[in-house]
Amino acid sequence: MKTDLSRIITVAGRHGLYRYLAQSRSGIIAEGLADGKRCGLDAHSRINTLADISIYTGEGEMKLKEVFLALKGAIKKGESFSSKSSGDALQALFAKAVPDYDADRFYLSHMKKVIDWYNELVQFASLDFVEEEEAPAEAGADE
């Protein structure tokens, strides 16, 4: 199934990615991608969808979806990167995948987050993304 990045969220202060399930009286209901556990997130939680996140490049901003696809192309079969990989290895990977990333505004800590999210999507969802035109028609299909 295709992954709809507008339904995959990250929550400040919480590790991992979540799938948006429904609206509740006090916030939203989400499900952890890795463990499948449901949780309620209140209106004070800082929540972002992966579709809304971009990285800085020399030419402006690059959507996370495009970054994930560039990483997929840059990572050779059998290679693995994690947020615990050396800083030099991560910077070399991003230099290969997104050669014009803005090193002054896209820090190593950001690279680590993006790699964690990339690995979680590879393991628990898919890098085959829903196109923006498809998203409303497939609102129930979010993997």
SEZALO-313454 format. One record per residue (C-alpha): residue number from 1; residue in three letters; chain; x, y, z. Coordinates in pm, 1 decimal, decimal comma. Layout:
TITOR zado votor torse     east    north       up
TITOR  NUM   ALA     A        X        Y        Z
...
END
This chain:
TITOR zado votor torse     east    north       up
TITOR    1   MET     A      0,0      0,0      0,0
TITOR    2   LYS     A    102,4    358,2    -50,7
TITOR    3   THR     A    202,8    586,0    234,7
TITOR    4   ASP     A     15,8    914,1    273,2
TITOR    5   LEU     A    264,9   1152,2    438,1
TITOR    6   SER     A    -18,7   1389,8    527,5
TITOR    7   ARG     A   -142,8   1121,2    770,9
TITOR    8   ILE     A    199,4   1037,0    918,9
TITOR    9   ILE     A    284,2   1269,3   1206,7
TITOR   10   THR     A    570,5   1350,6   1436,0
TITOR   11   VAL     A    514,0   1478,7   1788,5
TITOR   12   ALA     A    766,0   1700,2   1966,4
TITOR   13   GLY     A    902,2   1527,6   2274,2
TITOR   14   ARG     A    804,2   1178,6   2156,6
TITOR   15   HIS     A   1023,2    935,5   1969,1
TITOR   16   GLY     A    904,0    782,0   1643,3
TITOR   17   LEU     A    628,9    841,3   1392,9
TITOR   18   TYR     A    254,3    810,5   1434,7
TITOR   19   ARG     A    -36,5    751,1   1200,2
TITOR   20   TYR     A   -323,3    997,1   1238,4
TITOR   21   LEU     A   -644,0    801,9   1301,4
TITOR   22   ALA     A   -918,5   1041,6   1407,1
TITOR   23   GLN     A  -1015,4   1368,2   1569,3
TITOR   24   SER     A  -1121,0   1356,1   1934,8
TITOR   25   ARG     A  -1282,1   1611,8   2164,3
TITOR   26   SER     A   -954,0   1719,4   2315,2
TITOR   27   GLY     A   -713,1   1661,4   2024,2
TITOR   28   ILE     A   -639,8   1366,0   1800,5
TITOR   29   ILE     A   -602,5    990,5   1821,2
TITOR   30   ALA     A   -286,4    847,6   1670,9
TITOR   31   GLU     A   -121,4    508,8   1641,3
TITOR   32   GLY     A    253,2    445,1   1670,5
TITOR   33   LEU     A    395,0    312,9   1343,0
TITOR   34   ALA     A    643,8     87,3   1519,5
TITOR   35   ASP     A    432,2    -57,4   1799,6
TITOR   36   GLY     A     73,0     -1,6   1680,6
TITOR   37   LYS     A    -27,2    141,1   2019,7
TITOR   38   ARG     A   -293,1    409,5   2015,7
TITOR   39   CYS     A   -257,6    730,7   2207,2
TITOR   40   GLY     A   -443,4   1055,0   2250,8
TITOR   41   LEU     A   -260,7   1376,4   2171,6
TITOR   42   ASP     A   -404,8   1696,2   2313,2
TITOR   43   ALA     A   -428,3   2035,1   2149,5
TITOR   44   HIS     A   -108,8   2148,4   2323,5
TITOR   45   SER     A    106,0   1882,1   2156,3
TITOR   46   ARG     A    332,5   2014,3   1884,3
TITOR   47   ILE     A    232,7   1795,9   1590,1
TITOR   48   ASN     A    358,6   1811,1   1231,4
TITOR   49   THR     A    272,6   1595,3    934,4
TITOR   50   LEU     A    565,9   1470,5    731,3
TITOR   51   ALA     A    401,2   1622,8    422,3
TITOR   52   ASP     A    447,3   1970,5    575,5
TITOR   53   ILE     A    817,4   1933,3    660,0
TITOR   54   SER     A   1091,0   2055,8    424,7
TITOR   55   ILE     A   1467,2   2089,9    438,7
TITOR   56   TYR     A   1662,7   2394,9    333,5
TITOR   57   THR     A   1852,9   2384,8      5,5
TITOR   58   GLY     A   2045,8   2641,8   -191,6
TITOR   59   GLU     A   1740,5   2692,0   -412,6
TITOR   60   GLY     A   1479,4   2717,4   -135,9
TITOR   61   GLU     A   1312,7   2424,8     35,9
TITOR   62   MET     A   1277,9   2057,5    -56,3
TITOR   63   LYS     A    978,2   1858,2     66,2
TITOR   64   LEU     A   1053,6   1559,1    287,5
TITOR   65   LYS     A    890,7   1326,7     35,0
TITOR   66   GLU     A   1149,5   1429,4   -224,1
TITOR   67   VAL     A   1428,2   1391,1     33,1
TITOR   68   PHE     A   1314,1   1036,1    116,7
TITOR   69   LEU     A   1311,1    943,0   -252,0
TITOR   70   ALA     A   1656,5   1097,5   -300,8
TITOR   71   LEU     A   1786,2    900,5     -0,5
TITOR   72   LYS     A   1635,1    582,2   -142,7
TITOR   73   GLY     A   1830,5    642,8   -463,1
TITOR   74   ALA     A   2153,0    728,3   -279,7
TITOR   75   ILE     A   2156,4    434,6    -38,5
TITOR   76   LYS     A   2298,3    124,7   -203,1
TITOR   77   LYS     A   2134,4   -210,8   -144,3
TITOR   78   GLY     A   2269,0   -364,8    174,0
TITOR   79   GLU     A   2387,8    -30,2    313,7
TITOR   80   SER     A   2228,5     91,5    632,6
TITOR   81   PHE     A   2242,2    424,7    805,3
TITOR   82   SER     A   2108,9    514,3   1145,4
TITOR   83   SER     A   2109,9    824,4   1358,1
TITOR   84   LYS     A   2402,5    663,9   1540,0
TITOR   85   SER     A   2613,1    658,0   1220,0
TITOR   86   SER     A   2908,3    894,9   1223,3
TITOR   87   GLY     A   2842,2   1258,4   1145,0
TITOR   88   ASP     A   3078,0   1239,5    848,4
TITOR   89   ALA     A   2890,2    939,5    703,5
TITOR   90   LEU     A   2552,5   1114,9    738,5
TITOR   91   GLN     A   2684,0   1436,9    584,8
TITOR   92   ALA     A   2834,7   1238,3    295,6
TITOR   93   LEU     A   2501,4   1059,7    243,0
TITOR   94   PHE     A   2306,8   1385,7    233,4
TITOR   95   ALA     A   2570,7   1544,0      7,9
TITOR   96   LYS     A   2513,0   1255,4   -232,9
TITOR   97   ALA     A   2131,5   1249,9   -205,4
TITOR   98   VAL     A   2067,9   1625,9   -181,2
TITOR   99   PRO     A   2388,2   1789,0   -304,9
TITOR  100   ASP     A   2265,4   2145,7   -259,1
TITOR  101   TYR     A   2135,5   2114,0    100,0
TITOR  102   ASP     A   2203,2   2429,7    299,9
TITOR  103   ALA     A   2466,2   2325,6    556,4
TITOR  104   ASP     A   2415,4   2652,7    747,1
TITOR  105   ARG     A   2048,2   2575,4    820,8
TITOR  106   PHE     A   2018,8   2194,3    787,3
TITOR  107   TYR     A   2218,5   2059,6   1079,1
TITOR  108   LEU     A   2349,0   1715,4   1168,8
TITOR  109   SER     A   2069,5   1683,3   1428,7
TITOR  110   HIS     A   1815,5   1735,2   1148,8
TITOR  111   MET     A   1989,2   1471,1    936,6
TITOR  112   LYS     A   1963,5   1224,1   1224,0
TITOR  113   LYS     A   1588,6   1285,6   1256,7
TITOR  114   VAL     A   1533,7   1246,1    882,1
TITOR  115   ILE     A   1731,3    919,0    880,8
TITOR  116   ASP     A   1529,5    787,4   1177,2
TITOR  117   TRP     A   1204,5    875,5    999,1
TITOR  118   TYR     A   1330,1    724,0    672,4
TITOR  119   ASN     A   1420,7    396,6    845,6
TITOR  120   GLU     A   1087,9    383,5   1027,7
TITOR  121   LEU     A    897,9    433,4    701,9
TITOR  122   VAL     A   1104,0    163,6    529,1
TITOR  123   GLN     A   1040,3    -80,1    813,0
TITOR  124   PHE     A    676,3    -10,7    903,0
TITOR  125   ALA     A    518,3    160,5    600,5
TITOR  126   SER     A    641,9    216,9    245,9
TITOR  127   LEU     A    842,1    461,1     38,1
TITOR  128   ASP     A    572,8    435,1   -228,8
TITOR  129   PHE     A    392,4    760,6   -157,0
TITOR  130   VAL     A     37,5    871,8   -230,7
TITOR  131   GLU     A     38,8   1152,0   -483,6
TITOR  132   GLU     A   -134,1   1470,8   -368,8
TITOR  133   GLU     A   -414,6   1423,9   -623,5
TITOR  134   GLU     A   -481,5   1073,1   -484,9
TITOR  135   ALA     A   -486,9   1168,7   -115,9
TITOR  136   PRO     A   -853,1   1278,5    -79,5
TITOR  137   ALA     A   -983,2    977,0   -271,1
TITOR  138   GLU     A   -778,2    737,6    -58,1
TITOR  139   ALA     A   -829,3    899,6    283,1
TITOR  140   GLY     A   -875,2    558,8    446,6
TITOR  141   ALA     A   -567,9    402,1    284,6
TITOR  142   ASP     A   -272,5    540,0    475,1
TITOR  143   GLU     A     -0,4    277,1    450,6
END
